[in-house]
Amino acid sequence: MANFILKFPIRGINKSRVPDEQPEATSPDMNNVRPFDVLDERIRGGQRPGMVKRYDEEITIIAGEAGPIITMCEVSVTEL
């Protein structure tokens, strides 16, 4: 198996080219990431923080205890 270097796309999104011609350090698709880690003050991939707190109180109750939201999904019901 060949070794290759996979670099984080610190230059952001670029949808103007086909994948074979993608400019260096760019990506055709990214979601909720940023190139600068504010905690370590260095360039590397980091998660974008939330904009505002949605609820003041804990909204998930698991076995009588407040807990984190693990996942969210959408359900569609179709009547036959």
Phi and psi restraints in degrees (range 20) as a CNS / XPLOR table:
assign (resid 1 and name C) (resid 2 and name N)
       (resid 2 and name CA) (resid 2 and name C) 1.0 -78.1 20.0 2
assign (resid 2 and name N) (resid 2 and name CA)
       (resid 2 and name C) (resid 3 and name N) 1.0 144.3 20.0 2
assign (resid 2 and name C) (resid 3 and name N)
       (resid 3 and name CA) (resid 3 and name C) 1.0 -90.0 20.0 2
assign (resid 3 and name N) (resid 3 and name CA)
       (resid 3 and name C) (resid 4 and name N) 1.0 145.1 20.0 2
assign (resid 3 and name C) (resid 4 and name N)
       (resid 4 and name CA) (resid 4 and name C) 1.0 -148.9 20.0 2
assign (resid 4 and name N) (resid 4 and name CA)
       (resid 4 and name C) (resid 5 and name N) 1.0 157.1 20.0 2
assign (resid 4 and name C) (resid 5 and name N)
       (resid 5 and name CA) (resid 5 and name C) 1.0 -98.8 20.0 2
assign (resid 5 and name N) (resid 5 and name CA)
       (resid 5 and name C) (resid 6 and name N) 1.0 125.5 20.0 2
assign (resid 5 and name C) (resid 6 and name N)
       (resid 6 and name CA) (resid 6 and name C) 1.0 -107.8 20.0 2
assign (resid 6 and name N) (resid 6 and name CA)
       (resid 6 and name C) (resid 7 and name N) 1.0 112.5 20.0 2
assign (resid 6 and name C) (resid 7 and name N)
       (resid 7 and name CA) (resid 7 and name C) 1.0 -98.1 20.0 2
assign (resid 7 and name N) (resid 7 and name CA)
       (resid 7 and name C) (resid 8 and name N) 1.0 143.4 20.0 2
assign (resid 7 and name C) (resid 8 and name N)
       (resid 8 and name CA) (resid 8 and name C) 1.0 -69.2 20.0 2
assign (resid 8 and name N) (resid 8 and name CA)
       (resid 8 and name C) (resid 9 and name N) 1.0 138.2 20.0 2
assign (resid 8 and name C) (resid 9 and name N)
       (resid 9 and name CA) (resid 9 and name C) 1.0 -75.9 20.0 2
assign (resid 9 and name N) (resid 9 and name CA)
       (resid 9 and name C) (resid 10 and name N) 1.0 76.0 20.0 2
assign (resid 9 and name C) (resid 10 and name N)
       (resid 10 and name CA) (resid 10 and name C) 1.0 -70.5 20.0 2
assign (resid 10 and name N) (resid 10 and name CA)
       (resid 10 and name C) (resid 11 and name N) 1.0 -13.7 20.0 2
assign (resid 10 and name C) (resid 11 and name N)
       (resid 11 and name CA) (resid 11 and name C) 1.0 -92.0 20.0 2
assign (resid 11 and name N) (resid 11 and name CA)
       (resid 11 and name C) (resid 12 and name N) 1.0 4.3 20.0 2
assign (resid 11 and name C) (resid 12 and name N)
       (resid 12 and name CA) (resid 12 and name C) 1.0 87.9 20.0 2
assign (resid 12 and name N) (resid 12 and name CA)
       (resid 12 and name C) (resid 13 and name N) 1.0 -158.3 20.0 2
assign (resid 12 and name C) (resid 13 and name N)
       (resid 13 and name CA) (resid 13 and name C) 1.0 -88.1 20.0 2
assign (resid 13 and name N) (resid 13 and name CA)
       (resid 13 and name C) (resid 14 and name N) 1.0 138.9 20.0 2
assign (resid 13 and name C) (resid 14 and name N)
       (resid 14 and name CA) (resid 14 and name C) 1.0 -141.3 20.0 2
assign (resid 14 and name N) (resid 14 and name CA)
       (resid 14 and name C) (resid 15 and name N) 1.0 108.5 20.0 2
assign (resid 14 and name C) (resid 15 and name N)
       (resid 15 and name CA) (resid 15 and name C) 1.0 -103.5 20.0 2
assign (resid 15 and name N) (resid 15 and name CA)
       (resid 15 and name C) (resid 16 and name N) 1.0 14.4 20.0 2
assign (resid 15 and name C) (resid 16 and name N)
       (resid 16 and name CA) (resid 16 and name C) 1.0 -88.4 20.0 2
assign (resid 16 and name N) (resid 16 and name CA)
       (resid 16 and name C) (resid 17 and name N) 1.0 -6.5 20.0 2
assign (resid 16 and name C) (resid 17 and name N)
       (resid 17 and name CA) (resid 17 and name C) 1.0 -129.1 20.0 2
assign (resid 17 and name N) (resid 17 and name CA)
       (resid 17 and name C) (resid 18 and name N) 1.0 161.2 20.0 2
assign (resid 17 and name C) (resid 18 and name N)
       (resid 18 and name CA) (resid 18 and name C) 1.0 -74.3 20.0 2
assign (resid 18 and name N) (resid 18 and name CA)
       (resid 18 and name C) (resid 19 and name N) 1.0 158.7 20.0 2
assign (resid 18 and name C) (resid 19 and name N)
       (resid 19 and name CA) (resid 19 and name C) 1.0 -53.5 20.0 2
assign (resid 19 and name N) (resid 19 and name CA)
       (resid 19 and name C) (resid 20 and name N) 1.0 -36.7 20.0 2
assign (resid 19 and name C) (resid 20 and name N)
       (resid 20 and name CA) (resid 20 and name C) 1.0 -67.2 20.0 2
assign (resid 20 and name N) (resid 20 and name CA)
       (resid 20 and name C) (resid 21 and name N) 1.0 -21.8 20.0 2
assign (resid 20 and name C) (resid 21 and name N)
       (resid 21 and name CA) (resid 21 and name C) 1.0 -110.0 20.0 2
assign (resid 21 and name N) (resid 21 and name CA)
       (resid 21 and name C) (resid 22 and name N) 1.0 18.6 20.0 2
assign (resid 21 and name C) (resid 22 and name N)
       (resid 22 and name CA) (resid 22 and name C) 1.0 -62.0 20.0 2
assign (resid 22 and name N) (resid 22 and name CA)
       (resid 22 and name C) (resid 23 and name N) 1.0 126.9 20.0 2
assign (resid 22 and name C) (resid 23 and name N)
       (resid 23 and name CA) (resid 23 and name C) 1.0 -60.8 20.0 2
assign (resid 23 and name N) (resid 23 and name CA)
       (resid 23 and name C) (resid 24 and name N) 1.0 149.9 20.0 2
assign (resid 23 and name C) (resid 24 and name N)
       (resid 24 and name CA) (resid 24 and name C) 1.0 -59.4 20.0 2
assign (resid 24 and name N) (resid 24 and name CA)
       (resid 24 and name C) (resid 25 and name N) 1.0 141.5 20.0 2
assign (resid 24 and name C) (resid 25 and name N)
       (resid 25 and name CA) (resid 25 and name C) 1.0 65.2 20.0 2
assign (resid 25 and name N) (resid 25 and name CA)
       (resid 25 and name C) (resid 26 and name N) 1.0 26.8 20.0 2
assign (resid 25 and name C) (resid 26 and name N)
       (resid 26 and name CA) (resid 26 and name C) 1.0 -125.6 20.0 2
assign (resid 26 and name N) (resid 26 and name CA)
       (resid 26 and name C) (resid 27 and name N) 1.0 167.9 20.0 2
assign (resid 26 and name C) (resid 27 and name N)
       (resid 27 and name CA) (resid 27 and name C) 1.0 -139.0 20.0 2
assign (resid 27 and name N) (resid 27 and name CA)
       (resid 27 and name C) (resid 28 and name N) 1.0 147.1 20.0 2
assign (resid 27 and name C) (resid 28 and name N)
       (resid 28 and name CA) (resid 28 and name C) 1.0 -76.9 20.0 2
assign (resid 28 and name N) (resid 28 and name CA)
       (resid 28 and name C) (resid 29 and name N) 1.0 -14.0 20.0 2
assign (resid 28 and name C) (resid 29 and name N)
       (resid 29 and name CA) (resid 29 and name C) 1.0 -156.6 20.0 2
assign (resid 29 and name N) (resid 29 and name CA)
       (resid 29 and name C) (resid 30 and name N) 1.0 125.8 20.0 2
assign (resid 29 and name C) (resid 30 and name N)
       (resid 30 and name CA) (resid 30 and name C) 1.0 -144.0 20.0 2
assign (resid 30 and name N) (resid 30 and name CA)
       (resid 30 and name C) (resid 31 and name N) 1.0 153.8 20.0 2
assign (resid 30 and name C) (resid 31 and name N)
       (resid 31 and name CA) (resid 31 and name C) 1.0 -145.5 20.0 2
assign (resid 31 and name N) (resid 31 and name CA)
       (resid 31 and name C) (resid 32 and name N) 1.0 122.7 20.0 2
assign (resid 31 and name C) (resid 32 and name N)
       (resid 32 and name CA) (resid 32 and name C) 1.0 58.4 20.0 2
assign (resid 32 and name N) (resid 32 and name CA)
       (resid 32 and name C) (resid 33 and name N) 1.0 40.4 20.0 2
assign (resid 32 and name C) (resid 33 and name N)
       (resid 33 and name CA) (resid 33 and name C) 1.0 -130.0 20.0 2
assign (resid 33 and name N) (resid 33 and name CA)
       (resid 33 and name C) (resid 34 and name N) 1.0 160.6 20.0 2
assign (resid 33 and name C) (resid 34 and name N)
       (resid 34 and name CA) (resid 34 and name C) 1.0 -142.8 20.0 2
assign (resid 34 and name N) (resid 34 and name CA)
       (resid 34 and name C) (resid 35 and name N) 1.0 154.3 20.0 2
assign (resid 34 and name C) (resid 35 and name N)
       (resid 35 and name CA) (resid 35 and name C) 1.0 -80.6 20.0 2
assign (resid 35 and name N) (resid 35 and name CA)
       (resid 35 and name C) (resid 36 and name N) 1.0 -12.7 20.0 2
assign (resid 35 and name C) (resid 36 and name N)
       (resid 36 and name CA) (resid 36 and name C) 1.0 -115.6 20.0 2
assign (resid 36 and name N) (resid 36 and name CA)
       (resid 36 and name C) (resid 37 and name N) 1.0 125.5 20.0 2
assign (resid 36 and name C) (resid 37 and name N)
       (resid 37 and name CA) (resid 37 and name C) 1.0 -87.7 20.0 2
assign (resid 37 and name N) (resid 37 and name CA)
       (resid 37 and name C) (resid 38 and name N) 1.0 110.4 20.0 2
assign (resid 37 and name C) (resid 38 and name N)
       (resid 38 and name CA) (resid 38 and name C) 1.0 -71.9 20.0 2
assign (resid 38 and name N) (resid 38 and name CA)
       (resid 38 and name C) (resid 39 and name N) 1.0 -26.7 20.0 2
assign (resid 38 and name C) (resid 39 and name N)
       (resid 39 and name CA) (resid 39 and name C) 1.0 -71.1 20.0 2
assign (resid 39 and name N) (resid 39 and name CA)
       (resid 39 and name C) (resid 40 and name N) 1.0 -44.1 20.0 2
assign (resid 39 and name C) (resid 40 and name N)
       (resid 40 and name CA) (resid 40 and name C) 1.0 -94.2 20.0 2
assign (resid 40 and name N) (resid 40 and name CA)
       (resid 40 and name C) (resid 41 and name N) 1.0 -4.3 20.0 2
assign (resid 40 and name C) (resid 41 and name N)
       (resid 41 and name CA) (resid 41 and name C) 1.0 50.2 20.0 2
assign (resid 41 and name N) (resid 41 and name CA)
       (resid 41 and name C) (resid 42 and name N) 1.0 54.7 20.0 2
assign (resid 41 and name C) (resid 42 and name N)
       (resid 42 and name CA) (resid 42 and name C) 1.0 -149.6 20.0 2
assign (resid 42 and name N) (resid 42 and name CA)
       (resid 42 and name C) (resid 43 and name N) 1.0 162.6 20.0 2
assign (resid 42 and name C) (resid 43 and name N)
       (resid 43 and name CA) (resid 43 and name C) 1.0 -82.7 20.0 2
assign (resid 43 and name N) (resid 43 and name CA)
       (resid 43 and name C) (resid 44 and name N) 1.0 116.6 20.0 2
assign (resid 43 and name C) (resid 44 and name N)
       (resid 44 and name CA) (resid 44 and name C) 1.0 -172.7 20.0 2
assign (resid 44 and name N) (resid 44 and name CA)
       (resid 44 and name C) (resid 45 and name N) 1.0 163.7 20.0 2
assign (resid 44 and name C) (resid 45 and name N)
       (resid 45 and name CA) (resid 45 and name C) 1.0 -62.9 20.0 2
assign (resid 45 and name N) (resid 45 and name CA)
       (resid 45 and name C) (resid 46 and name N) 1.0 135.9 20.0 2
assign (resid 45 and name C) (resid 46 and name N)
       (resid 46 and name CA) (resid 46 and name C) 1.0 -143.1 20.0 2
assign (resid 46 and name N) (resid 46 and name CA)
       (resid 46 and name C) (resid 47 and name N) 1.0 156.1 20.0 2
assign (resid 46 and name C) (resid 47 and name N)
       (resid 47 and name CA) (resid 47 and name C) 1.0 -82.3 20.0 2
assign (resid 47 and name N) (resid 47 and name CA)
       (resid 47 and name C) (resid 48 and name N) 1.0 137.9 20.0 2
assign (resid 47 and name C) (resid 48 and name N)
       (resid 48 and name CA) (resid 48 and name C) 1.0 -71.4 20.0 2
assign (resid 48 and name N) (resid 48 and name CA)
       (resid 48 and name C) (resid 49 and name N) 1.0 132.4 20.0 2
assign (resid 48 and name C) (resid 49 and name N)
       (resid 49 and name CA) (resid 49 and name C) 1.0 -73.1 20.0 2
assign (resid 49 and name N) (resid 49 and name CA)
       (resid 49 and name C) (resid 50 and name N) 1.0 163.1 20.0 2
assign (resid 49 and name C) (resid 50 and name N)
       (resid 50 and name CA) (resid 50 and name C) 1.0 -66.8 20.0 2
assign (resid 50 and name N) (resid 50 and name CA)
       (resid 50 and name C) (resid 51 and name N) 1.0 155.2 20.0 2
assign (resid 50 and name C) (resid 51 and name N)
       (resid 51 and name CA) (resid 51 and name C) 1.0 -78.2 20.0 2
assign (resid 51 and name N) (resid 51 and name CA)
       (resid 51 and name C) (resid 52 and name N) 1.0 -53.1 20.0 2
assign (resid 51 and name C) (resid 52 and name N)
       (resid 52 and name CA) (resid 52 and name C) 1.0 -145.6 20.0 2
assign (resid 52 and name N) (resid 52 and name CA)
       (resid 52 and name C) (resid 53 and name N) 1.0 159.4 20.0 2
assign (resid 52 and name C) (resid 53 and name N)
       (resid 53 and name CA) (resid 53 and name C) 1.0 -74.7 20.0 2
assign (resid 53 and name N) (resid 53 and name CA)
       (resid 53 and name C) (resid 54 and name N) 1.0 127.3 20.0 2
assign (resid 53 and name C) (resid 54 and name N)
       (resid 54 and name CA) (resid 54 and name C) 1.0 -77.3 20.0 2
assign (resid 54 and name N) (resid 54 and name CA)
       (resid 54 and name C) (resid 55 and name N) 1.0 -42.0 20.0 2
assign (resid 54 and name C) (resid 55 and name N)
       (resid 55 and name CA) (resid 55 and name C) 1.0 -129.5 20.0 2
assign (resid 55 and name N) (resid 55 and name CA)
       (resid 55 and name C) (resid 56 and name N) 1.0 144.9 20.0 2
assign (resid 55 and name C) (resid 56 and name N)
       (resid 56 and name CA) (resid 56 and name C) 1.0 -78.9 20.0 2
assign (resid 56 and name N) (resid 56 and name CA)
       (resid 56 and name C) (resid 57 and name N) 1.0 -30.3 20.0 2
assign (resid 56 and name C) (resid 57 and name N)
       (resid 57 and name CA) (resid 57 and name C) 1.0 -105.6 20.0 2
assign (resid 57 and name N) (resid 57 and name CA)
       (resid 57 and name C) (resid 58 and name N) 1.0 161.5 20.0 2
assign (resid 57 and name C) (resid 58 and name N)
       (resid 58 and name CA) (resid 58 and name C) 1.0 -66.9 20.0 2
assign (resid 58 and name N) (resid 58 and name CA)
       (resid 58 and name C) (resid 59 and name N) 1.0 134.3 20.0 2
assign (resid 58 and name C) (resid 59 and name N)
       (resid 59 and name CA) (resid 59 and name C) 1.0 -110.9 20.0 2
assign (resid 59 and name N) (resid 59 and name CA)
       (resid 59 and name C) (resid 60 and name N) 1.0 -7.1 20.0 2
assign (resid 59 and name C) (resid 60 and name N)
       (resid 60 and name CA) (resid 60 and name C) 1.0 -109.4 20.0 2
assign (resid 60 and name N) (resid 60 and name CA)
       (resid 60 and name C) (resid 61 and name N) 1.0 125.4 20.0 2
assign (resid 60 and name C) (resid 61 and name N)
       (resid 61 and name CA) (resid 61 and name C) 1.0 -116.6 20.0 2
assign (resid 61 and name N) (resid 61 and name CA)
       (resid 61 and name C) (resid 62 and name N) 1.0 120.7 20.0 2
assign (resid 61 and name C) (resid 62 and name N)
       (resid 62 and name CA) (resid 62 and name C) 1.0 -122.5 20.0 2
assign (resid 62 and name N) (resid 62 and name CA)
       (resid 62 and name C) (resid 63 and name N) 1.0 115.8 20.0 2
assign (resid 62 and name C) (resid 63 and name N)
       (resid 63 and name CA) (resid 63 and name C) 1.0 52.2 20.0 2
assign (resid 63 and name N) (resid 63 and name CA)
       (resid 63 and name C) (resid 64 and name N) 1.0 41.6 20.0 2
assign (resid 63 and name C) (resid 64 and name N)
       (resid 64 and name CA) (resid 64 and name C) 1.0 82.2 20.0 2
assign (resid 64 and name N) (resid 64 and name CA)
       (resid 64 and name C) (resid 65 and name N) 1.0 -1.3 20.0 2
assign (resid 64 and name C) (resid 65 and name N)
       (resid 65 and name CA) (resid 65 and name C) 1.0 -116.2 20.0 2
assign (resid 65 and name N) (resid 65 and name CA)
       (resid 65 and name C) (resid 66 and name N) 1.0 146.7 20.0 2
assign (resid 65 and name C) (resid 66 and name N)
       (resid 66 and name CA) (resid 66 and name C) 1.0 -72.7 20.0 2
assign (resid 66 and name N) (resid 66 and name CA)
       (resid 66 and name C) (resid 67 and name N) 1.0 140.0 20.0 2
assign (resid 66 and name C) (resid 67 and name N)
       (resid 67 and name CA) (resid 67 and name C) 1.0 -145.1 20.0 2
assign (resid 67 and name N) (resid 67 and name CA)
       (resid 67 and name C) (resid 68 and name N) 1.0 175.1 20.0 2
assign (resid 67 and name C) (resid 68 and name N)
       (resid 68 and name CA) (resid 68 and name C) 1.0 -78.7 20.0 2
assign (resid 68 and name N) (resid 68 and name CA)
       (resid 68 and name C) (resid 69 and name N) 1.0 159.3 20.0 2
assign (resid 68 and name C) (resid 69 and name N)
       (resid 69 and name CA) (resid 69 and name C) 1.0 -80.2 20.0 2
assign (resid 69 and name N) (resid 69 and name CA)
       (resid 69 and name C) (resid 70 and name N) 1.0 122.1 20.0 2
assign (resid 69 and name C) (resid 70 and name N)
       (resid 70 and name CA) (resid 70 and name C) 1.0 -87.7 20.0 2
assign (resid 70 and name N) (resid 70 and name CA)
       (resid 70 and name C) (resid 71 and name N) 1.0 -45.4 20.0 2
assign (resid 70 and name C) (resid 71 and name N)
       (resid 71 and name CA) (resid 71 and name C) 1.0 -154.1 20.0 2
assign (resid 71 and name N) (resid 71 and name CA)
       (resid 71 and name C) (resid 72 and name N) 1.0 160.2 20.0 2
assign (resid 71 and name C) (resid 72 and name N)
       (resid 72 and name CA) (resid 72 and name C) 1.0 -131.7 20.0 2
assign (resid 72 and name N) (resid 72 and name CA)
       (resid 72 and name C) (resid 73 and name N) 1.0 145.7 20.0 2
assign (resid 72 and name C) (resid 73 and name N)
       (resid 73 and name CA) (resid 73 and name C) 1.0 -146.4 20.0 2
assign (resid 73 and name N) (resid 73 and name CA)
       (resid 73 and name C) (resid 74 and name N) 1.0 167.5 20.0 2
assign (resid 73 and name C) (resid 74 and name N)
       (resid 74 and name CA) (resid 74 and name C) 1.0 -115.1 20.0 2
assign (resid 74 and name N) (resid 74 and name CA)
       (resid 74 and name C) (resid 75 and name N) 1.0 134.2 20.0 2
assign (resid 74 and name C) (resid 75 and name N)
       (resid 75 and name CA) (resid 75 and name C) 1.0 -121.9 20.0 2
assign (resid 75 and name N) (resid 75 and name CA)
       (resid 75 and name C) (resid 76 and name N) 1.0 130.7 20.0 2
assign (resid 75 and name C) (resid 76 and name N)
       (resid 76 and name CA) (resid 76 and name C) 1.0 -112.0 20.0 2
assign (resid 76 and name N) (resid 76 and name CA)
       (resid 76 and name C) (resid 77 and name N) 1.0 133.0 20.0 2
assign (resid 76 and name C) (resid 77 and name N)
       (resid 77 and name CA) (resid 77 and name C) 1.0 -110.6 20.0 2
assign (resid 77 and name N) (resid 77 and name CA)
       (resid 77 and name C) (resid 78 and name N) 1.0 128.8 20.0 2
assign (resid 77 and name C) (resid 78 and name N)
       (resid 78 and name CA) (resid 78 and name C) 1.0 -119.2 20.0 2
assign (resid 78 and name N) (resid 78 and name CA)
       (resid 78 and name C) (resid 79 and name N) 1.0 126.7 20.0 2
assign (resid 78 and name C) (resid 79 and name N)
       (resid 79 and name CA) (resid 79 and name C) 1.0 -88.9 20.0 2
assign (resid 79 and name N) (resid 79 and name CA)
       (resid 79 and name C) (resid 80 and name N) 1.0 135.3 20.0 2
